[in-house]
Amino acid sequence: MDRANPPLIAIVGPTAVGKSRLALALARSLGGEIINADSRQVYLGMDIGSAKPTPEERSLAPHHLLDVRRPDETFSLGIFLQMAKDAIQEARGRGRVPLLVGGSGQYVWALLEGWRLPKAAPNPTLRADLELQASRRGLWPLYQLLQAVAPQAAGKTDPKNPRRVIRALEVHFAGGTNPPLKTAADAAPGPSLVLGLTLDRPELYRRIDARVDRMMAQGFVEETRRLLDAGYPPDLPSMSAVGYRELATHIRGDIPLDEAVRAIKYATHRIARKQYAWFRPKDPRIHWIQADGHETEAALEKAREFLGRCDKIAPKEAIA
């Protein structure tokens, strides 16, 4: 293998399936460095609710793109792509194998497919107007507008995510390209292997519910209260993450704790279903592995086979 330009291994799948644990095992066995592709683990202070790797876990292998923004700072797909590419190059410079790990499908595919993002400067006046319309009329009329003026962009935008719907309209009216474009020149250099970790839906939901219960026992309510007390309001994009918004509602006194916990579990089930829309079971690019207790052995076998094939690729033939 060309150790100056080693390949990239991505570990994807739904929330709570065990991606971080598998990534740590692969990193220790293969000499890898873990690059976070979870859109919430980038924020400082959001540890329990984002299921961030613990300090002990982070001490076992190098981790990147954790705790890189305060909750009130902007973090976007464009920022992720630049930071992830930098981290990949740093790992490769040390002769290590980069491991891209996370459930944010847009982040993962944007990096692996080499998306070129529309360059549209923020328009505060337009954004304020769209936000006002959303508050008065709801988000659905704005999404219908996006479908009418930029159907390709609408197809890639979550109709329930106000920030993304408004940003897509902002990009369109600024004259930006409707969808992110793919271009081989922007793709992450070197070959890549995508390992997908999966479970049958009932077992996945059971694991999600058990993890939410563990989060509550670890102090999820207290973590949310600390963030609110530090001046981070619940309408921040970071605080819209599942769990924080429900617990903020409980802390305000609007709902009892058991109702908030139930809502967190159901909302996390929905996130898992959406993640399977990004990581499709029949996608030929993904090598799926059942999280049945033997996933580490299966993943190592596939990874070593992949790395062995890469050993036979002359540096001049590596994907640029």
N, C-alpha and C positions, 0 to 999 in steps of 0.2 A: 504493500500500500504506500502511496505517496503521503508520508506523514506530515508534509507541509500543507497538504490540501486533502485531509481525510474526509470521508463521506459524512452525511448527516442522517441521524436516526430520529424519527418523530414518534412519539407515543401519544395516541389520541383515544377518545372514547368519552362516555357520559360521566357526569359527576358521581363521585363516591365509588367508582368501580375499582380504584386502586392504582391509578396511573403514577402517582408520586412514589409510592412504595416500589413499584416495578422499575421506575426510572432510577431510583437510588441503587437498586440491586444491579442494574445494567451498568451504571456509572462506575461502581466499585469493581465490577468484573472486567469491564472493557477499557478502563482508563478514560472515562467520559466526564464531561461537564454539563450540568443541567441548565437549560435556558427556559425560563418560565413563559408559557403562552396562555396564561389565565389573566383575564382583564381586571380582576379584583385583587390579585395577590401583589400587584405593583404598588399598592397603597400602604403607607406607614400606619400602624395602629390597627389595621383591619386583619388581625391574625386568626382569631378563632372563627369568625364568620366566613372567611375565605378559604378555610382549611389549609392555611399556609404551612409549609414544612417547618417543623420545630427547630430551635437552635441546635439541638442535638443532631437532628437529621442533616441540617445544613453543614454541620462540622464534618460529616462523613464524605462529602463530595462538594466541589465548587458549584455554587448556584448563581444564576444571573437573572436580572430583571425582577427582583423582589425588593420591596421597600424603596422604590425609586421616585415616588411622588407622594406629597401630602394629599389628604383626601379632598382638599379644595383646589388642587392643581389639575390642569388639563392633561389627559392622557388619551391619545387617539391611535387609530390604526397606523397612520403615518409615523408617529413617534415610535410605536412598537417596532415597525419594520426597520427603522434606522438603528435602534438600540439592539435589536436581535441580530442584525447583520454584523454589527460591531462585536457583539459577544461571540458570535460564531467565528469571526476572524481571530479574536483573541485566543479562543480555545484551540483553533487550528495552529496558531502561531506557537503554541506550547506542545504541539503534536498530540493533542487530545481529540477524542471523538465528541462532537457536539450532539447533545440529546435535547431535542425540542419537545417540551412536555406541557400539555394543557388541553382544556376542553373548549376553548374559544375558537370555533371553526373558522371564523373569518380571519383571525390572526394566523392560524396555521396554514390555510390554503393561500392566503395572500403572500406569505413568505415562500412556500414551496412552489407556487405557480408563477411567482414573479410579477405580482400585480403592479401596474404603474397607476398611481392615484391621480385623480383630477386635481389640478392646482387652482384652487379658488380661495381667495383671501376671505376671512370671516367678514360678514356684513352685519354689524351690530343692529342697525336700524331694521333691516329685513327680518333678522332673527327675533327681535323684540316684538315685531308685528305678528309674526307667525306664532310665537309663544302666547301672545294675547289671544289670538284666534283659537288656539288649542284650549286655553283656559276657559273661554266663553262657549265654544261650540263642540269641544271634544276633539280628539285626535283623528277620528275617522274621516271627517271632511278633508283634512289636510292630506291624508293618505290617498283619498280618492283624487285629489288634485295632482298628487305625484304620479298616480297611475295614468292620468290623462296627459300630462306634459312630459313624463319621462318613464315610460313603462318598463324599460330595462332596469333602471335604477330602482323602481318600485319592487320589481321581482327579487331584488337583493336586499331589501330593507324590511326589517321587522315592523309590521303595521302597529304594534303595541309599544314601540320604543319611541317616545317623543323626540329625544335628542337626535336619533338617526333619521327620522322622518323629516324633521326640520332642517337638519344638515343637508340631506339629499335635495330638498327644495332650494336651499341656499346655493348649493353647487350648480344646480340646473339653471337658476336665474342669473348666476354669475357667468354663464356660458361655458361651464365646465363639462367634461365628458360625462355622459350619463352613468355608465358603470365603470368601475375600475378596469383598466385594460391589462391584458396579460402580455408580457413580452419576455422572450427567453433571455434577453440581455440583462434583465433585472433579477432573474431567478437566482436562488441561493446556489453558489458554485458547488460542484461536486455531485455525485450521485446521492440519492436519498432512499431510505427505507421507511415506510409508514407502518407501524405496528398499531393495531386497534385492539383495545381491551374491551370485552363485552360480557354481559350477563343476561340471562332470561329476565324479562321485565319484572315479574313478581319478586325475584330475589334482589334485583337492583333496587326496587322500591323499599324492600325490607332494610337493605344496607343504608339507603338514604335516611330512612326514619331513625335507624339506630345511630347514625352519625349526628343527626340533629339533636338527639337526646344527649349524646356525648358533649356536643358543643354547649348545650345548656348547662350541663354539669361542670364544664370547664370555665364558665363565667361569661357566656355570650351576652347576657343582659348587661352585666357590668361593663363589658367592653363597649357596647353600644352607648351606654350612659356616659362613659368617659369621652367618647367622640362627640356626643352632643354637648357635654359640658365644656369641651375644648373649643366650641364655637363652630362645629361642622353641622349645618342644618340638614334635616332629612331630605330636602329637595335637591341636594347636590347629586350629580351623576354617580359619584362613587357610593353615596349612601342609598342609592336606589337599588343596590344589590339585594337580592332575596335574603331575608333574615333581618338585616338592619332596618329596613323600612317597616316591617311588621313589629319588631321590638320597639322602634321609636313610637309607633302608634300605641303600644302597650304602656310605655313609659309616660306618655302624655295622659294616660288614664282612660283612653277610648275603648280598649278591649282588655279582657282578662288574659293572663299569661298563657293559660292552656289553649285559648283560641288563637293566640299569636303563634304558638308552637305548631298547631294543626295547620295554620295557613302557610307557615314556612315549609312544612313537609309537602303539602300539595303543590306549592309553587316550585319546589325543587324537582318534583316529579315532572312538571311541565318543562322545566329546563332540560331535563334528561331527554325528553321526547324531541325537543328542538335540536339538541345536539346530534341526535340520530339523523336529523334532516341534513346536517352538515357532513356527518360521517356515516354514509349510507352502507348498510350491510352488504350490498351487492357492488360496491365500488371496487373495481379491480385493482386500484392502486393501494388498497388497504389490506394488510395481512392480519386477519382477525384471529384473536386468541381468547378462549374462554377464561374468565377469572375464577377458576375452579380450585385454586390452591397449587396448581402446577404451572401457572403462567410464567413464572421466572425461568424455569427450565425450557419451556417452549419458546419464549422470547429470545433467550440466549442462543438457542439452536438456530433460529432464523437470523439473528444478528450476526453470529459467527459465520454462517453460510454467506450472508451478504458481504461481510467484510472480506471473506476469503475470495469472493469473486472480484472485489475491488482491488485486491492484491495483484490480480492478473492484468489490470488496466494500466497501460503505460501512462505516465503523467500527461503526455501530449494528447491522449485520447480522453482524458477526464472532461466532464461537462464543465463548461466555463460559464 
